[in-house]
């Protein structure tokens, strides 16, 4: 698109967040603003949403919306403002001499703000499938409402009080077609992020449970850690510290805050971050660049490789839903360890009993093998004892026979 000389843009946030959708999406608005900031790195951006925006977005996005309003990253008109916030957007742009990013033609205000038809004062944008957001200068569309508003502005005013048209107070139109899908390219070196602001789905925690709990334990508030810038958001940047993402908003980058994170840090840059807080419900970590950017002298810290303490299923489940503190996880780990200790002792006794049984069996086997040898020796001794009397009796009988035969011979001679 043709780049204008305007250094200030007012974003009609409600219009951009509802482009191609039936309900506004804060995530879609952030993606559009991030892309627009990349195309206009030197421009000042003011995002304006109507007073009902926070009630119409998904409930999971409301905490982030409230945080953005509190940090002046999103501006909402006072309650009861006429024209669904359109008048507020055009009033800001008129006073600042800024251009407007919106797909609305503001027909009911053509009589009051003729500069809308000047070249470069109105920019539109749409998400293109497989490409992302594309922005282009446009001219407001004229119609019956525009002609009526223009005619009314040329007639003498009968009252100092200005009222909006009936169409301006009607509900936002509902599109008939679903929003086109968009894709983002993953930045090299990042695990689940991209340089165009890819984030987890709305409502999901920022970090995984176990890495978050380990990080809270090892890096309390005030700790200084080294990390790598891995993606931008519409009002800050995310720094990867091991497996944990630390969010650094623009107001915490420098004093005064930079216009955009892209102008202050680069993707893949090593930085030192001071931890300033945690949000247990979203498992998010907030950080700050104190005193500006300080180059890290060492690579980004890796998460501890020590084994994670054993946790009961009940403790892990509770932590995943309510953001259990590290103290509760430690207590559950100690309980699990205490339950496991008696089991180990019992198993040791069983092993000792088995060893004793094996030794007894071996001794018995050896005794049984030695028993036959002893029996044979006893049998030989018994045989020898029995044989001795028999030999003596045989010798006696032989002597008797000799004596008898000699007597018989003497008798025959006589």
C-alpha positions as CSV (number, residue, x, y, z in Angstrom):
1,X,0.0,0.0,0.0
2,X,1.0,3.6,-0.4
3,X,2.6,4.9,2.9
4,X,1.1,8.2,4.1
5,X,3.0,11.0,5.9
6,X,0.7,10.7,8.9
7,X,2.7,9.7,12.0
8,X,-0.4,9.0,14.1
9,X,-3.2,6.4,13.5
10,X,-6.4,5.9,15.5
11,X,-7.6,2.3,15.3
12,X,-11.3,1.7,15.3
13,X,-10.8,-1.4,17.5
14,X,-14.5,-2.5,17.7
15,X,-14.7,-2.5,13.9
16,X,-11.4,-4.3,13.2
17,X,-12.1,-6.9,16.0
18,X,-15.5,-7.7,14.4
19,X,-14.3,-7.9,10.8
20,X,-15.7,-11.2,9.3
21,X,-17.2,-12.2,12.7
22,X,-20.5,-12.0,14.6
23,X,-18.8,-11.1,17.9
24,X,-15.6,-9.1,18.4
25,X,-12.3,-10.9,19.2
26,X,-9.5,-9.4,21.2
27,X,-7.1,-11.9,19.7
28,X,-8.0,-10.8,16.2
29,X,-7.6,-7.1,17.1
30,X,-4.2,-7.8,18.6
31,X,-3.1,-9.7,15.4
32,X,-4.3,-6.8,13.2
33,X,-2.6,-4.1,15.3
34,X,0.7,-6.1,15.5
35,X,0.8,-6.5,11.7
36,X,-0.1,-2.8,11.2
37,X,2.7,-1.8,13.6
38,X,5.1,-3.9,11.5
39,X,4.1,-2.0,8.4
40,X,4.4,1.4,10.1
41,X,7.2,1.0,12.6
42,X,7.6,4.8,13.2
43,X,3.9,5.6,13.6
44,X,2.1,6.2,16.9
45,X,-0.9,3.9,17.4
46,X,-4.0,4.6,19.5
47,X,-6.5,1.8,19.8
48,X,-10.1,2.8,20.7
49,X,-13.0,0.4,21.5
50,X,-16.6,1.2,22.3
51,X,-18.0,1.1,25.8
52,X,-19.6,-2.4,25.3
53,X,-16.6,-4.1,23.9
54,X,-15.6,-5.8,27.2
55,X,-19.1,-7.3,27.5
56,X,-19.3,-8.6,23.9
57,X,-15.9,-10.5,23.8
58,X,-15.4,-14.0,25.0
59,X,-15.3,-14.4,28.8
60,X,-11.8,-15.9,28.6
61,X,-10.5,-12.6,27.0
62,X,-11.9,-10.2,29.6
63,X,-9.0,-10.4,32.1
64,X,-6.6,-9.5,29.3
65,X,-8.9,-6.7,28.1
66,X,-9.2,-5.2,31.6
67,X,-5.5,-5.3,31.9
68,X,-5.1,-3.5,28.6
69,X,-7.6,-0.7,29.7
70,X,-5.8,-0.3,33.0
71,X,-2.4,0.1,31.2
72,X,-3.9,2.6,28.7
73,X,-3.2,0.2,25.9
74,X,-6.9,0.3,25.0
75,X,-9.0,3.4,25.2
76,X,-12.8,3.3,25.7
77,X,-15.2,6.2,25.6
78,X,-17.2,7.1,28.7
79,X,-20.4,5.2,29.3
80,X,-23.4,6.6,27.4
81,X,-21.3,8.0,24.5
82,X,-23.3,8.6,21.3
83,X,-22.6,6.6,18.2
84,X,-21.1,3.3,19.5
85,X,-17.8,5.0,20.0
86,X,-17.5,6.2,16.3
87,X,-17.8,9.8,17.4
88,X,-15.0,9.3,20.0
89,X,-12.7,7.8,17.3
90,X,-13.3,10.7,14.9
91,X,-12.9,13.3,17.7
92,X,-9.5,11.9,18.6
93,X,-8.4,11.7,15.0
94,X,-9.6,15.2,14.3
95,X,-7.8,16.8,17.3
96,X,-4.5,14.8,16.6
97,X,-4.6,15.2,12.8
98,X,-4.4,11.5,12.6
99,X,-5.6,8.9,10.1
100,X,-8.2,6.3,10.9
101,X,-7.8,2.5,10.6
102,X,-11.4,1.2,10.0
103,X,-13.6,-0.5,7.5
104,X,-16.5,1.8,8.4
105,X,-17.4,4.7,6.2
106,X,-18.8,6.8,9.1
107,X,-21.6,8.1,6.8
108,X,-23.5,9.8,9.7
109,X,-20.4,12.0,10.3
110,X,-19.6,13.1,6.7
111,X,-21.0,16.5,7.4
112,X,-18.8,17.1,10.4
113,X,-15.5,15.6,9.3
114,X,-14.9,16.3,5.6
115,X,-11.3,15.4,6.0
116,X,-12.4,11.7,5.9
117,X,-12.3,12.1,2.1
118,X,-8.7,13.4,2.0
119,X,-6.1,11.1,0.6
120,X,-4.5,8.8,3.3
121,X,-6.9,9.8,6.1
122,X,-8.9,6.5,6.0
123,X,-7.2,3.1,5.9
124,X,-9.0,-0.3,5.7
125,X,-7.8,-3.8,6.4
126,X,-8.8,-7.5,6.0
127,X,-7.3,-10.8,6.9
128,X,-6.3,-12.7,3.7
129,X,-6.1,-16.6,3.9
130,X,-2.5,-17.9,3.9
131,X,-1.2,-14.3,3.9
132,X,-2.5,-12.5,7.0
133,X,-3.7,-8.9,7.4
134,X,-3.5,-6.6,4.4
135,X,-4.1,-2.9,4.7
136,X,-4.9,-0.4,2.0
137,X,-6.0,3.3,1.8
138,X,-9.7,3.7,1.0
139,X,-12.4,6.4,0.4
140,X,-15.6,6.5,2.5
141,X,-18.7,5.2,0.8
142,X,-21.4,7.8,0.3
143,X,-25.1,6.9,0.6
144,X,-28.5,8.1,1.8
145,X,-27.2,8.5,5.3
146,X,-24.2,10.4,4.1
147,X,-26.3,12.8,1.9
148,X,-28.6,13.4,4.8
149,X,-25.8,14.2,7.2
150,X,-24.1,16.5,4.7
151,X,-27.3,18.3,4.0
152,X,-28.0,18.7,7.7
153,X,-24.6,20.2,8.3
154,X,-25.3,23.0,5.7
155,X,-28.6,24.1,7.3
156,X,-28.5,26.5,10.2
157,X,-28.4,24.7,13.5
158,X,-31.4,25.2,15.7
159,X,-29.8,23.8,18.8
160,X,-26.3,23.6,20.2
161,X,-26.9,20.0,21.1
162,X,-25.7,17.5,18.5
163,X,-27.5,14.2,18.1
164,X,-26.5,11.1,16.2
165,X,-28.6,9.4,13.5
166,X,-30.9,6.5,14.2
167,X,-28.6,4.1,12.3
168,X,-25.7,5.1,14.6
169,X,-27.5,3.8,17.7
170,X,-28.6,0.5,16.1
171,X,-26.7,-2.8,16.9
172,X,-23.7,-3.8,15.0
173,X,-24.5,-5.6,11.7
174,X,-23.9,-9.4,11.7
175,X,-21.9,-10.7,8.7
176,X,-23.3,-13.6,6.7
177,X,-20.1,-15.4,5.9
178,X,-17.6,-16.8,8.4
179,X,-14.2,-15.1,8.9
180,X,-11.4,-16.3,6.5
181,X,-8.7,-18.5,8.1
182,X,-5.3,-17.0,8.6
183,X,-1.9,-18.6,9.0
184,X,1.3,-17.4,10.6
185,X,4.9,-18.3,10.0
186,X,6.8,-19.7,12.9
187,X,9.9,-17.8,13.8
188,X,13.2,-19.8,13.7
189,X,14.3,-20.9,17.1
190,X,10.9,-20.6,18.8
191,X,9.0,-23.5,20.1
192,X,5.4,-22.2,19.9
193,X,5.6,-18.6,18.8
194,X,6.0,-16.5,15.7
195,X,7.3,-13.0,14.9
196,X,3.9,-11.9,13.8
197,X,2.4,-12.5,17.3
198,X,1.2,-16.1,17.2
199,X,-0.1,-17.0,20.7
200,X,-2.0,-19.7,22.4
201,X,-5.7,-19.9,22.0
202,X,-7.8,-17.4,24.1
203,X,-8.5,-18.8,27.5
204,X,-5.5,-21.2,27.6
205,X,-2.7,-20.7,30.2
206,X,0.4,-18.9,28.9
207,X,2.8,-21.5,30.2
208,X,2.7,-25.3,30.9
209,X,2.1,-26.3,34.6
210,X,5.4,-28.0,35.5
211,X,7.8,-25.5,33.9
212,X,5.8,-22.6,35.4
213,X,6.0,-24.1,39.0
214,X,9.7,-24.8,38.6
215,X,10.2,-21.2,37.3
216,X,8.3,-19.7,40.3
217,X,10.5,-21.7,42.7
218,X,13.8,-20.9,41.1
219,X,13.1,-17.3,40.0
220,X,11.1,-15.3,42.6
221,X,10.0,-11.7,42.2
222,X,13.1,-9.5,41.9
223,X,15.2,-12.2,40.3
224,X,17.1,-11.4,37.1
225,X,17.1,-14.0,34.3
226,X,18.6,-14.2,30.8
227,X,16.3,-15.0,27.9
228,X,15.7,-14.5,24.2
229,X,13.1,-12.3,22.5
230,X,10.9,-14.7,20.5
231,X,7.7,-12.8,19.6
232,X,5.9,-9.5,19.7
233,X,2.5,-8.6,21.1
234,X,0.4,-5.5,20.3
235,X,1.7,-3.8,23.4
236,X,4.9,-5.6,24.4
237,X,7.1,-8.6,23.7
238,X,7.6,-12.1,25.0
239,X,11.0,-13.4,26.2
240,X,11.7,-17.1,26.2
241,X,13.5,-18.2,29.4
242,X,14.0,-21.9,28.9
243,X,10.5,-23.4,28.5
244,X,8.7,-20.4,30.1
245,X,7.5,-17.2,28.3
246,X,7.9,-13.9,30.2
247,X,5.8,-11.0,29.1
248,X,7.4,-7.5,29.0
249,X,4.9,-4.7,28.3
250,X,6.0,-1.4,26.6
251,X,5.8,0.5,29.9
252,X,8.3,-1.8,31.4
253,X,10.9,-1.7,28.6
254,X,12.2,1.8,29.0
255,X,11.4,5.3,30.4
256,X,9.8,6.8,28.5
257,X,8.1,3.7,26.9
258,X,9.0,3.0,23.3
259,X,6.3,3.3,20.6
260,X,6.5,-0.4,19.8
261,X,8.4,-3.4,20.9
262,X,9.7,-4.0,17.4
263,X,11.5,-0.6,17.6
264,X,13.2,-1.5,20.9
265,X,14.2,-5.2,20.6
266,X,14.7,-7.7,17.8
267,X,13.6,-11.3,17.5
268,X,16.4,-13.6,18.7
269,X,18.1,-10.9,20.8
270,X,19.5,-11.9,24.1
271,X,18.3,-9.8,27.0
272,X,18.2,-9.7,30.8
273,X,14.8,-9.6,32.4
274,X,13.8,-8.8,36.0
275,X,10.8,-10.7,37.3
276,X,8.1,-8.4,38.6
277,X,5.1,-10.7,39.2
278,X,3.1,-13.8,38.5
279,X,-0.6,-14.5,37.6
280,X,-1.3,-18.0,38.8
281,X,-4.7,-18.3,37.1
282,X,-3.1,-17.8,33.6
283,X,0.3,-19.2,34.5
284,X,1.8,-15.9,33.2
285,X,5.1,-14.3,34.2
286,X,5.6,-10.5,34.0
287,X,9.0,-9.0,33.5
288,X,10.7,-5.7,33.0
289,X,13.8,-4.2,31.3
290,X,15.1,-2.1,34.2
291,X,17.3,0.8,33.0
292,X,16.8,-0.1,29.3
293,X,18.1,-3.2,27.4
294,X,21.1,-4.9,28.9
295,X,22.7,-7.5,26.6
296,X,23.0,-10.9,28.2
297,X,26.6,-12.2,28.6
298,X,25.5,-15.8,28.8
299,X,23.1,-17.9,26.8
300,X,19.5,-18.1,27.9
301,X,19.2,-20.1,31.0
302,X,17.9,-23.6,30.6
303,X,15.4,-25.1,33.0
304,X,16.7,-27.2,35.8
305,X,17.5,-30.7,34.8
306,X,17.0,-32.1,38.3
307,X,14.2,-34.6,38.6
308,X,10.9,-33.0,39.4
309,X,9.7,-34.0,42.9
310,X,7.0,-36.6,43.0
311,X,3.5,-35.2,43.1
312,X,0.2,-36.9,43.8
313,X,-2.3,-36.9,41.1
314,X,-4.7,-34.9,43.3
315,X,-2.0,-32.1,43.8
316,X,-1.2,-31.9,40.0
317,X,-4.9,-31.8,39.1
318,X,-5.6,-29.1,41.7
319,X,-2.6,-27.0,40.5
320,X,-3.7,-27.2,36.9
321,X,-7.1,-25.7,37.7
322,X,-6.4,-23.3,40.5
323,X,-2.8,-22.4,40.1
324,X,-1.6,-24.3,43.2
325,X,1.4,-22.7,44.9
326,X,4.8,-24.4,45.1
327,X,4.4,-24.9,48.9
328,X,1.3,-27.1,48.4
329,X,3.1,-29.1,45.7
330,X,6.1,-29.7,48.1
331,X,3.8,-30.9,50.9
332,X,2.1,-33.3,48.5
333,X,5.5,-34.6,47.4
334,X,6.5,-35.2,51.0
335,X,3.3,-37.1,51.7
336,X,4.0,-39.3,48.6
337,X,7.6,-39.9,49.8
338,X,6.3,-40.8,53.3
339,X,3.9,-43.3,51.9
340,X,6.5,-45.0,49.7
341,X,9.1,-45.4,52.6
342,X,7.3,-48.3,54.5
343,X,6.9,-50.1,51.2
344,X,10.6,-50.0,50.6
345,X,11.3,-51.5,54.1
346,X,8.8,-54.2,53.6
347,X,10.4,-55.2,50.2
348,X,13.8,-55.2,51.9
349,X,12.6,-57.7,54.5
350,X,11.1,-59.9,51.8
351,X,14.5,-60.0,49.9
352,X,16.3,-60.9,53.2
353,X,13.9,-63.7,53.9
354,X,14.3,-65.1,50.3
355,X,18.1,-65.1,50.7
356,X,17.9,-67.0,54.0
357,X,15.6,-69.6,52.4
358,X,18.0,-70.1,49.5
359,X,20.9,-70.6,52.0
360,X,18.9,-73.2,53.9
361,X,18.0,-75.0,50.7
362,X,21.7,-75.1,49.6
363,X,22.8,-76.4,53.0
364,X,20.2,-79.1,53.0
365,X,21.2,-80.2,49.5
366,X,24.8,-80.4,50.5
367,X,23.9,-82.6,53.5
368,X,21.8,-84.9,51.3
369,X,24.7,-85.3,48.9
370,X,27.1,-86.2,51.8
371,X,24.8,-88.7,53.4
372,X,25.3,-91.6,50.9
373,X,29.0,-91.5,51.3
374,X,28.7,-91.8,55.1
375,X,26.3,-94.7,54.7
376,X,28.8,-96.6,52.4
377,X,31.6,-96.1,54.9
378,X,29.4,-97.5,57.7
379,X,28.4,-100.5,55.6
380,X,32.0,-101.4,54.9
381,X,32.9,-101.2,58.6
382,X,29.9,-103.4,59.4
383,X,30.9,-106.0,56.7
384,X,34.4,-106.0,58.1
385,X,33.2,-106.7,61.6
386,X,30.9,-109.5,60.4
387,X,33.7,-111.1,58.3
388,X,36.2,-111.3,61.2
389,X,34.2,-113.8,63.3
390,X,33.5,-115.9,60.2
391,X,37.2,-116.1,59.4
392,X,38.0,-117.1,62.9
393,X,35.3,-119.8,62.9
394,X,36.7,-121.1,59.6
395,X,40.2,-121.3,61.0
396,X,38.9,-123.1,64.1
397,X,37.0,-125.7,62.0
398,X,40.1,-126.3,59.9
399,X,42.2,-126.9,62.9
400,X,39.7,-129.3,64.3
401,X,39.6,-131.3,61.1
402,X,43.4,-131.5,61.1
403,X,43.5,-132.7,64.6
404,X,40.9,-135.3,64.0
405,X,42.6,-136.6,60.9
406,X,45.9,-136.9,62.7
407,X,44.3,-138.9,65.5
408,X,42.7,-141.2,63.0
409,X,46.1,-141.9,61.4
410,X,47.7,-142.7,64.8
411,X,44.9,-145.2,65.5
412,X,45.3,-147.0,62.2
413,X,49.1,-147.4,62.8
414,X,48.5,-148.8,66.3
